[in-house]
Every structure is written in C-alpha cells, then in structure tokens.
Amino acid sequence: MEWNSLEKSDFVILNYTLTNNNSTNLSDIYSGIYLDWDIANSIRNKTLFNTESRLSYSWYTGQTNLYTGVKLLSPINGYHYAFDVTETGSGGINISDGISNSELFEALTTNRNEAGVSANGNEIATLVSYGPLQIASHDSVVLSYALLASNSLYNLENGAAEAQALYDSLYISTPLNNF
C-alpha cells in the first residue's frame, strides 16, 4: 500500500498472508524478507537495527543523503540479521558463497544488529523476520513490513513512526506499545 501525501511519502506497507491449507496445525514457522541494499557504491554501505523501534536502516558511508530501511509492523515477535557480504562474512554468516538451509534458519531466528562496521563499510544485506508462528489448520496470519527511503535518518525514523501509526489505525483496534 502506498499513499499520495507528503507525510506518507517515505514508505510503503507490504502485507503478506501466510495460509495453512493443511488439515493439521503448523508450528514454529518463521518468515522474513531479505534485502540486499546497494546504496550508491555497494562496497561502502552500513546497516543497523534499532530494537526499540524495530527498524533496520542502511546507508552509504560517502557523501549522499539516502537512507533505506525496513520496519517490522505486525505485533509479532521479530528478528533482524545483518549480513556482511564479504568473503568471510566478517564474523557472521557468510552468504557470499550461498546460504545453506541451516544458515537460513539461523538468520531467521537470531539477531545480528549491525553490518558494515569497518570505517568505510562494505557490501551488506539484511533479513527481517517473524516467528515462531503458529498457524491453525485452514487459518492464516498476516505479516506486515514498511519499506522506507528518505534523505536523512531523522526523516526515515519519522516515516517509520508514521507507518507504524497508520498500520495500527488500520489493523489494530488497540495499538500495542510493546512492539
């Protein structure tokens, strides 16, 4: 969803519906969005996760005014994994050689809040996820994210707060303050 107004111009809201078409309940399901940000010069990027606002944001370390991000909107337990896309993974999961099922599960279920921590940054990517989800037989769950881009971190954070307020007004009868 997107809106044609200045206060809502820095984000779009994505809603994904996971449906269990089985006759049995599903448990311990994790689902996420992988984002490989290449801002200006991809080998000079950084990413951080603000656990309080549930906002992952990335930027170019050179001279530019561009920030990108993704915010977990749904009132469901979430995770963020920051990848250093380098030959070694810089202490995290090395995805430059692909990703195994066990590495993917690790990224979906654990937090790594920053990547590109060297002085000039490096190539980075992020995975934001929800879980563990329980989906009853023939039921579904909606997972929502805000994708953001702005000319400053301040404006990106304001856009993330506006996206959360809008999401809450559309989908949650009593906004939750703990997510």
Backbone as CSV, one residue per row, in Angstrom:
resi,resn,N_x,N_y,N_z,CA_x,CA_y,CA_z,C_x,C_y,C_z
1,MET,0.846,-1.168,0.000,0.000,0.000,0.000,0.892,1.232,0.000
2,GLU,0.470,2.214,-0.740,1.168,3.493,-0.725,0.154,4.621,-0.755
3,TRP,0.584,5.811,-0.327,-0.301,6.960,-0.237,0.314,8.133,-0.964
4,ASN,-0.528,9.009,-1.433,-0.100,10.193,-2.161,-0.228,11.419,-1.246
5,SER,0.606,11.451,-0.207,0.636,12.599,0.687,2.056,12.755,1.222
6,LEU,2.437,13.989,1.528,3.806,14.281,1.928,4.230,13.501,3.166
7,GLU,3.377,13.426,4.197,3.769,12.736,5.432,3.859,11.220,5.281
8,LYS,3.345,10.703,4.166,3.405,9.264,3.925,4.230,8.940,2.673
9,SER,5.088,9.856,2.271,5.814,9.673,1.010,7.104,8.861,1.153
10,ASP,7.547,8.599,2.384,8.815,7.907,2.578,8.667,6.399,2.782
11,PHE,7.443,5.868,2.653,7.267,4.443,2.922,6.119,3.842,2.130
12,VAL,6.177,2.537,2.014,5.065,1.717,1.536,4.890,0.608,2.566
13,ILE,3.687,0.088,2.674,3.409,-1.017,3.577,3.150,-2.268,2.748
14,LEU,3.859,-3.333,3.095,3.688,-4.630,2.439,3.028,-5.578,3.423
15,ASN,1.940,-6.208,3.012,1.249,-7.213,3.816,1.362,-8.556,3.110
16,TYR,1.867,-9.548,3.830,1.977,-10.903,3.305,1.068,-11.809,4.128
17,THR,0.229,-12.586,3.455,-0.650,-13.528,4.132,-0.104,-14.932,3.953
18,LEU,0.193,-15.593,5.076,0.612,-16.995,5.061,-0.602,-17.829,5.437
19,THR,-0.999,-18.728,4.559,-2.194,-19.547,4.768,-1.806,-21.001,4.932
20,ASN,-2.393,-21.635,5.944,-2.194,-23.057,6.182,-3.367,-23.800,5.544
21,ASN,-3.131,-24.403,4.392,-4.166,-25.166,3.690,-4.237,-26.622,4.144
22,ASN,-3.451,-26.969,5.131,-3.395,-28.348,5.621,-4.515,-28.627,6.620
23,SER,-4.727,-29.897,6.892,-5.713,-30.291,7.900,-5.085,-30.368,9.289
24,THR,-3.777,-30.089,9.379,-3.092,-30.068,10.672,-2.529,-28.674,10.938
25,ASN,-2.348,-28.384,12.200,-1.789,-27.090,12.590,-0.295,-27.043,12.247
26,LEU,0.198,-25.846,11.955,1.621,-25.626,11.727,2.185,-24.887,12.933
27,SER,3.377,-25.280,13.344,4.001,-24.598,14.473,5.464,-24.319,14.167
28,ASP,5.997,-23.361,14.886,7.406,-22.972,14.758,7.779,-22.579,13.336
29,ILE,6.913,-21.780,12.698,7.149,-21.269,11.349,7.822,-19.896,11.459
30,TYR,8.812,-19.656,10.609,9.473,-18.358,10.524,9.372,-17.869,9.089
31,SER,9.164,-16.575,8.928,9.065,-15.999,7.595,9.701,-14.609,7.621
32,GLY,10.387,-14.258,6.542,11.052,-12.968,6.530,11.252,-12.416,5.133
33,ILE,11.811,-11.213,5.101,12.157,-10.521,3.856,13.668,-10.294,3.854
34,TYR,14.301,-10.682,2.752,15.732,-10.470,2.549,15.906,-9.239,1.672
35,LEU,16.778,-8.333,2.101,17.025,-7.095,1.358,18.523,-6.919,1.160
36,ASP,18.944,-6.857,-0.076,20.348,-6.621,-0.413,20.448,-5.181,-0.883
37,TRP,20.779,-4.292,0.056,20.842,-2.864,-0.262,22.152,-2.552,-0.977
38,ASP,22.067,-1.911,-2.120,23.233,-1.403,-2.844,23.028,0.099,-3.011
39,ILE,23.433,0.857,-1.996,23.200,2.297,-1.977,24.447,3.006,-2.494
40,ALA,24.297,3.729,-3.590,25.387,4.454,-4.256,26.504,3.487,-4.647
41,ASN,27.439,3.215,-3.771,28.538,2.285,-4.013,28.370,1.139,-3.018
42,SER,27.993,-0.031,-3.501,27.596,-1.138,-2.615,28.684,-1.579,-1.637
43,ILE,29.944,-1.337,-1.942,31.013,-1.788,-1.029,31.302,-0.770,0.075
44,ARG,30.467,0.267,0.176,30.629,1.279,1.233,29.309,1.508,1.957
45,ASN,28.614,0.440,2.294,27.323,0.530,2.989,27.442,0.021,4.420
46,LYS,26.547,0.502,5.262,26.419,0.051,6.649,24.946,-0.191,6.929
47,THR,24.665,-1.027,7.920,23.290,-1.254,8.352,23.257,-1.442,9.864
48,LEU,22.191,-0.946,10.478,21.963,-1.088,11.915,20.501,-1.430,12.154
49,PHE,20.227,-2.028,13.309,18.860,-2.336,13.715,18.590,-1.661,15.043
50,ASN,17.509,-0.881,15.090,17.058,-0.253,16.321,16.005,-1.174,16.925
51,THR,16.372,-1.876,17.999,15.462,-2.863,18.584,14.215,-2.211,19.175
52,GLU,14.342,-1.003,19.693,13.190,-0.329,20.296,12.118,0.000,19.260
53,SER,12.529,0.534,18.129,11.559,0.909,17.089,11.332,-0.207,16.068
54,ARG,12.116,-1.301,16.171,12.026,-2.433,15.245,12.274,-1.988,13.802
55,LEU,13.264,-1.120,13.649,13.614,-0.524,12.360,15.043,-0.885,11.988
56,SER,15.206,-1.490,10.816,16.513,-1.746,10.225,16.759,-0.645,9.204
57,TYR,17.912,0.004,9.289,18.211,1.052,8.314,19.633,0.921,7.798
58,SER,19.810,1.342,6.548,21.087,1.205,5.857,21.423,2.518,5.167
59,TRP,22.729,2.760,4.965,23.163,3.988,4.325,24.533,3.816,3.688
60,TYR,24.855,4.743,2.808,26.144,4.813,2.129,27.062,5.676,2.983
61,THR,28.321,5.246,3.171,29.237,5.973,4.051,29.867,7.197,3.395
62,GLY,29.701,7.366,2.100,30.237,8.535,1.410,29.270,9.700,1.469
63,GLN,29.459,10.637,0.587,28.638,11.842,0.547,27.335,11.600,-0.189
64,THR,26.296,11.312,0.539,24.961,11.163,-0.035,23.950,11.344,1.081
65,ASN,22.771,11.671,0.732,21.691,11.814,1.703,20.612,10.796,1.391
66,LEU,20.960,9.531,1.444,19.987,8.489,1.170,20.074,7.407,2.230
67,TYR,18.945,7.168,2.861,18.802,6.100,3.840,17.667,5.198,3.379
68,THR,17.842,3.902,3.572,16.786,2.947,3.265,16.522,2.123,4.520
69,GLY,15.345,1.524,4.577,15.058,0.724,5.759,13.851,-0.161,5.589
70,VAL,13.687,-1.011,6.588,12.507,-1.874,6.678,12.117,-1.937,8.152
71,LYS,10.816,-1.831,8.414,10.299,-1.842,9.776,9.307,-2.980,9.942
72,LEU,9.466,-3.710,11.041,8.506,-4.743,11.408,7.282,-4.049,11.998
73,LEU,6.115,-4.233,11.390,4.899,-3.564,11.838,3.968,-4.453,12.664
74,SER,3.897,-5.727,12.327,2.961,-6.638,12.998,3.350,-6.844,14.460
75,PRO,2.361,-6.976,15.345,2.656,-7.183,16.768,3.002,-8.644,17.061
76,ILE,4.045,-9.107,16.395,4.514,-10.492,16.491,6.016,-10.431,16.742
77,ASN,6.541,-11.396,17.465,7.967,-11.452,17.724,8.751,-11.374,16.415
78,GLY,9.768,-10.505,16.370,10.543,-10.333,15.152,12.039,-10.453,15.375
79,TYR,12.749,-10.645,14.271,14.202,-10.783,14.280,14.806,-9.946,13.163
80,HIS,16.096,-9.665,13.317,16.842,-8.947,12.293,18.239,-9.549,12.214
81,TYR,18.645,-9.921,11.010,20.002,-10.425,10.820,20.693,-9.544,9.784
82,ALA,21.811,-8.930,10.198,22.614,-8.078,9.318,23.768,-8.898,8.756
83,PHE,23.846,-8.988,7.449,24.895,-9.746,6.772,25.988,-8.803,6.278
84,ASP,27.227,-9.198,6.476,28.360,-8.600,5.777,28.592,-9.482,4.561
85,VAL,28.383,-8.935,3.375,28.554,-9.720,2.155,30.023,-9.589,1.743
86,THR,30.834,-10.328,2.475,32.282,-10.360,2.257,32.703,-11.818,2.119
87,GLU,33.954,-12.045,1.767,34.443,-13.417,1.589,34.406,-14.228,2.871
88,THR,34.400,-13.559,4.028,34.410,-14.274,5.301,33.112,-14.121,6.080
89,GLY,32.272,-13.162,5.719,31.075,-12.880,6.498,31.348,-11.975,7.683
90,SER,32.604,-11.601,7.884,33.018,-10.678,8.956,32.441,-11.036,10.321
91,GLY,32.521,-12.307,10.655,32.052,-12.750,11.960,30.622,-13.246,11.980
92,GLY,29.892,-13.072,10.898,28.520,-13.564,10.799,28.429,-14.660,9.757
93,ILE,27.223,-14.927,9.323,27.009,-15.935,8.290,27.589,-15.431,6.974
94,ASN,28.395,-16.256,6.336,28.999,-15.906,5.055,28.023,-16.291,3.938
95,ILE,27.379,-15.293,3.319,26.453,-15.587,2.227,27.072,-15.329,0.858
96,SER,28.338,-14.920,0.837,28.971,-14.674,-0.460,29.166,-15.968,-1.235
97,ASP,29.082,-17.109,-0.535,29.206,-18.408,-1.194,27.870,-19.157,-1.223
98,GLY,26.766,-18.434,-1.043,25.444,-19.055,-0.984,25.015,-19.191,0.474
99,ILE,23.840,-19.769,0.676,23.342,-19.939,2.039,22.689,-21.315,2.163
100,SER,23.099,-22.049,3.173,22.539,-23.374,3.402,21.218,-23.251,4.169
101,ASN,20.455,-24.324,4.223,19.206,-24.311,4.982,19.454,-24.024,6.457
102,SER,20.510,-24.574,7.027,20.798,-24.325,8.444,21.217,-22.872,8.674
103,GLU,21.969,-22.287,7.737,22.341,-20.875,7.857,21.107,-19.980,7.713
104,LEU,20.220,-20.326,6.803,18.990,-19.557,6.630,18.152,-19.611,7.900
105,PHE,18.008,-20.785,8.489,17.243,-20.899,9.731,17.892,-20.083,10.841
106,GLU,19.217,-20.113,10.919,19.927,-19.306,11.912,19.628,-17.817,11.709
107,ALA,19.667,-17.359,10.465,19.398,-15.943,10.180,17.949,-15.566,10.484
108,LEU,17.013,-16.473,10.246,15.603,-16.207,10.528,15.292,-16.158,12.021
109,THR,16.118,-16.799,12.847,15.777,-16.998,14.257,16.719,-16.338,15.251
110,THR,17.715,-15.609,14.769,18.643,-14.931,15.677,18.820,-13.487,15.247
111,ASN,19.358,-12.692,16.146,19.597,-11.283,15.861,21.080,-11.012,15.675
112,ARG,21.379,-10.272,14.659,22.696,-9.674,14.451,22.381,-8.260,14.001
113,ASN,22.656,-7.287,14.848,22.097,-5.954,14.668,22.880,-5.012,13.779
114,GLU,24.098,-5.368,13.369,24.837,-4.444,12.521,25.761,-5.166,11.560
115,ALA,26.022,-4.501,10.453,26.975,-4.988,9.447,27.610,-3.783,8.770
116,GLY,28.766,-4.005,8.166,29.494,-2.910,7.530,30.184,-2.028,8.544
117,VAL,30.671,-2.628,9.628,31.200,-1.846,10.742,32.610,-1.300,10.513
118,SER,33.279,-1.703,9.441,34.595,-1.117,9.164,34.413,0.364,8.848
119,ALA,35.491,1.109,8.873,35.424,2.567,8.712,34.609,3.003,7.496
120,ASN,34.837,2.379,6.350,34.132,2.761,5.130,32.954,1.865,4.801
121,GLY,32.640,0.896,5.670,31.547,-0.027,5.397,31.979,-1.099,4.414
122,ASN,31.025,-1.864,3.953,31.238,-2.884,2.927,29.874,-3.249,2.350
123,GLU,29.830,-4.257,1.514,28.536,-4.684,0.989,27.756,-5.354,2.120
124,ILE,26.468,-5.000,2.234,25.637,-5.504,3.324,24.300,-6.002,2.784
125,ALA,23.617,-6.782,3.603,22.254,-7.221,3.322,21.571,-7.446,4.672
126,THR,20.250,-7.488,4.667,19.513,-7.728,5.903,18.399,-8.741,5.675
127,LEU,18.049,-9.427,6.733,16.900,-10.323,6.742,16.094,-9.960,7.978
128,VAL,14.866,-9.503,7.779,13.960,-9.230,8.898,12.879,-10.294,8.857
129,SER,12.572,-10.846,10.033,11.676,-11.999,10.057,10.760,-11.974,11.263
130,TYR,9.707,-12.777,11.157,8.759,-13.002,12.247,8.783,-14.474,12.616
131,GLY,8.561,-14.750,13.906,8.429,-16.127,14.334,8.730,-16.295,15.809
132,PRO,8.518,-17.440,16.362,7.873,-18.584,15.731,6.368,-18.358,15.607
133,LEU,5.828,-18.716,14.458,4.403,-18.557,14.177,3.690,-19.892,14.343
134,GLN,2.489,-19.827,14.849,1.609,-20.989,14.932,0.429,-20.663,14.017
135,ILE,0.164,-21.509,13.046,-0.943,-21.269,12.121,-1.866,-22.484,12.163
136,ALA,-3.070,-22.258,12.656,-4.038,-23.343,12.776,-4.444,-23.845,11.396
137,SER,-4.965,-25.061,11.374,-5.451,-25.662,10.134,-6.456,-24.735,9.460
138,HIS,-6.266,-24.485,8.172,-7.154,-23.650,7.349,-7.297,-22.233,7.890
139,ASP,-6.231,-21.744,8.518,-6.208,-20.378,9.024,-5.039,-19.657,8.365
140,SER,-4.880,-18.385,8.669,-3.784,-17.627,8.085,-3.293,-16.579,9.080
141,VAL,-2.133,-16.036,8.785,-1.554,-14.953,9.557,-1.037,-13.918,8.560
142,VAL,-1.181,-12.641,8.916,-0.704,-11.556,8.061,0.552,-10.959,8.698
143,LEU,1.599,-10.867,7.905,2.858,-10.271,8.336,3.057,-8.974,7.556
144,SER,3.316,-7.890,8.283,3.405,-6.580,7.636,4.752,-5.921,7.895
145,TYR,5.235,-5.272,6.850,6.510,-4.566,6.873,6.305,-3.193,6.229
146,ALA,7.081,-2.213,6.675,7.165,-0.932,5.973,8.530,-0.886,5.298
147,LEU,8.559,-0.611,4.005,9.806,-0.343,3.288,9.935,1.160,3.188
148,LEU,11.126,1.668,3.522,11.319,3.108,3.635,12.537,3.578,2.857
149,ALA,12.487,4.820,2.423,13.646,5.503,1.851,13.471,6.978,2.138
150,SER,14.570,7.637,2.504,14.475,9.053,2.816,15.837,9.715,2.676
151,ASN,15.852,11.031,2.820,17.081,11.804,2.640,17.850,12.022,3.938
152,SER,17.356,11.504,5.067,18.080,11.601,6.336,17.583,10.520,7.276
153,LEU,18.398,10.187,8.253,17.990,9.207,9.249,16.803,9.748,10.046
154,TYR,16.824,11.023,10.364,15.712,11.640,11.099,14.392,11.460,10.347
155,ASN,14.389,11.762,9.058,13.166,11.611,8.253,12.772,10.141,8.098
156,LEU,13.769,9.253,8.000,13.476,7.821,7.901,12.796,7.336,9.186
157,GLU,13.320,7.742,10.332,12.725,7.352,11.611,11.314,7.914,11.763
158,ASN,11.103,9.151,11.319,9.755,9.731,11.346,8.815,8.977,10.419
159,GLY,9.303,8.588,9.245,8.499,7.793,8.322,8.139,6.443,8.922
160,ALA,9.080,5.838,9.639,8.827,4.548,10.288,7.752,4.701,11.368
161,ALA,7.823,5.777,12.136,6.811,6.024,13.173,5.442,6.285,12.540
162,GLU,5.413,7.028,11.441,4.152,7.300,10.732,3.576,6.004,10.154
163,ALA,4.440,5.155,9.612,3.985,3.868,9.064,3.381,3.008,10.168
164,GLN,4.031,2.982,11.343,3.500,2.189,12.451,2.151,2.728,12.916
165,ALA,2.039,4.049,13.039,0.767,4.656,13.461,-0.337,4.362,12.450
166,LEU,-0.017,4.452,11.180,-1.002,4.164,10.137,-1.400,2.693,10.169
167,TYR,-0.418,1.805,10.271,-0.698,0.374,10.368,-1.604,0.091,11.568
168,ASP,-1.252,0.647,12.724,-2.053,0.425,13.933,-3.492,0.909,13.745
169,SER,-3.659,2.067,13.100,-5.012,2.610,12.906,-5.829,1.761,11.939
170,LEU,-5.152,1.105,10.991,-5.854,0.280,10.009,-6.135,-1.135,10.499
171,TYR,-5.234,-1.700,11.313,-5.307,-3.130,11.609,-5.431,-3.507,13.078
172,ILE,-5.148,-2.589,13.979,-5.155,-2.945,15.395,-6.144,-2.031,16.114
173,SER,-7.142,-2.627,16.767,-8.160,-1.827,17.439,-7.590,-1.111,18.655
174,THR,-6.659,-1.740,19.378,-5.964,-1.107,20.489,-4.474,-1.192,20.208
175,PRO,-3.837,-0.057,19.796,-2.408,-0.094,19.470,-1.585,-0.652,20.611
176,LEU,-0.604,-1.466,20.248,0.290,-2.068,21.222,1.548,-1.238,21.335
177,ASN,1.950,-0.904,22.541,3.147,-0.089,22.729,4.404,-0.927,22.931
178,ASN,4.262,-2.230,23.074,5.451,-3.044,23.329,6.066,-3.606,22.072
179,PHE,5.619,-3.195,20.890,6.233,-3.654,19.646,6.630,-2.481,18.815
